[in-house]
C-alpha cells in the first residue's frame, strides 16, 4: 500500500469520526424524557430515597412514601430504604440524613397497604 493511500484512509477515518461525534453530540443527541427512577445509578437512587425520607419527615404519610418508593423497582419499600440506609452509612452521609432514613425505614417496616 502506498503512503498516499494510507494518508487518504487516515484522513477519511478522522473525518468520519469527527462527523459522527458532531452528529451524536450536537445534531441528534439522546434525550431522556419521562423516565422512571428505577434506571438510576445507585447514588441517585439513594438520593431519591433520601428525598422521600425528607418529605416523610414533613407529613408522616406512610402510604405516600411507600408509593414514591415503589417506582424504584419490585422490592418492598422497606428493602429499598434499608439498602439506601446501608449506602448512606458506608458513604458518610450526615447524621440528620441517616436519621431521616432510619425513621423512614421504621415506617416502611411497619407499613401495611
C-alpha positions in Angstrom: 0.0 0.0 0.0 1.4 3.3 -1.0 1.8 6.1 1.6 -0.6 8.4 -0.3 -3.4 5.7 0.0 -2.6 5.3 3.7 -2.8 9.1 4.3 -6.2 9.1 2.4 -7.5 6.3 4.7 -6.4 8.1 7.8 -7.9 11.4 6.7 -11.2 9.7 5.8 -11.3 7.9 9.1 -10.6 11.1 11.0 -13.3 13.0 9.1 -15.8 10.1 9.8 -15.1 10.2 13.5 -15.4 13.9 13.7 -18.7 13.9 11.7 -20.0 11.0 13.8 -19.3 12.9 17.1 -20.8 16.1 15.8 -24.0 14.2 14.8 -24.2 12.4 18.1 -23.5 15.3 20.4 -24.9 18.3 18.5 -27.3 17.3 15.8 -29.2 14.5 17.4 -28.2 13.8 21.0 -30.0 11.3 23.1 -32.6 13.0 25.4 -34.1 11.1 28.2 -37.7 12.3 28.9 -40.2 10.9 31.4 -38.0 8.1 32.6 -38.7 6.4 35.9 -36.2 6.4 38.7 -35.7 2.6 38.6 -33.0 3.1 35.9 -30.9 5.5 38.1 -27.4 4.7 39.3 -27.2 3.6 43.0 -26.1 7.0 44.3 -29.0 8.8 42.6 -31.5 6.1 43.8 -30.3 6.7 47.4 -30.7 10.5 46.8 -34.3 9.8 45.7 -35.0 7.7 48.8 -33.5 10.4 50.9 -35.8 13.0 49.3 -38.7 10.7 50.1 -37.4 10.4 53.7 -37.2 14.2 54.0 -40.8 14.5 52.6 -41.9 11.9 55.1 -40.5 14.0 57.9 -42.9 16.8 57.0 -46.1 14.8 56.6 -45.5 11.4 58.2 -47.7 9.8 55.4 -46.5 6.2 55.1 -48.8 5.5 52.1 -47.4 8.3 50.0 -43.8 7.4 51.0 -44.4 3.7 50.0 -45.9 4.8 46.6 -42.9 7.0 46.0 -40.5 4.2 46.8 -42.5 1.6 44.7 -41.4 3.2 41.5 -37.8 2.2 42.2 -38.4 -1.4 41.5 -40.2 -4.6 42.6 -38.5 -4.8 46.0 -40.5 -3.8 49.1 -40.3 -0.2 50.3 -38.6 -1.4 53.4 -35.9 -3.3 51.4 -35.3 -0.2 49.2 -35.0 2.0 52.3 -32.7 -0.5 54.1 -30.4 -0.6 51.0 -30.3 3.2 50.9 -29.5 3.4 54.6 -26.6 1.0 54.2 -25.3 3.1 51.3 -25.7 6.3 53.3 -23.8 4.9 56.3 -21.0 3.5 54.1 -20.6 6.8 52.3 -20.6 9.1 55.3 -23.9 10.9 54.9 -24.8 13.4 57.6 -26.3 12.2 60.9 -29.5 14.1 60.0 -29.8 12.3 56.7 -29.1 8.9 58.3 -31.7 9.7 61.0 -34.3 10.5 58.3 -33.6 7.3 56.5 -33.9 5.3 59.8 -37.2 6.9 60.5 -38.5 6.1 57.0 -37.2 2.5 57.4 -39.1 2.1 60.6 -42.3 3.4 59.0 -41.8 1.1 55.9 -41.2 -1.9 58.1 -44.5 -1.3 59.9 -46.4 -0.1 56.9 -49.1 -2.4 55.5 -51.1 -1.4 52.4 
